[in-house]
Amino acid sequence: MIKEKDYNEFLNECVRKGREEKQIGLGFTLEQAKASSKQVIEQTKVKPFPPNESHTPN
């Protein structure tokens, strides 16, 4: 497996930052992220036209 130079150090720093952020309450759990995404999707759904209405502008 080929790794870029200093990749392990970079990865360790990312993990360290993530753990620090988790300790101080930053970020979201997977469940929170899914619920938030679902809410956004539901709010932005396009509602279909009623079947007997004209779809052309006046």
Secondary structure as UniProt FT lines:
FT   TURN            5..6
FT   HELIX           7..23
FT   TURN            24..25
FT   HELIX           30..44
FT   TURN            51..52
//
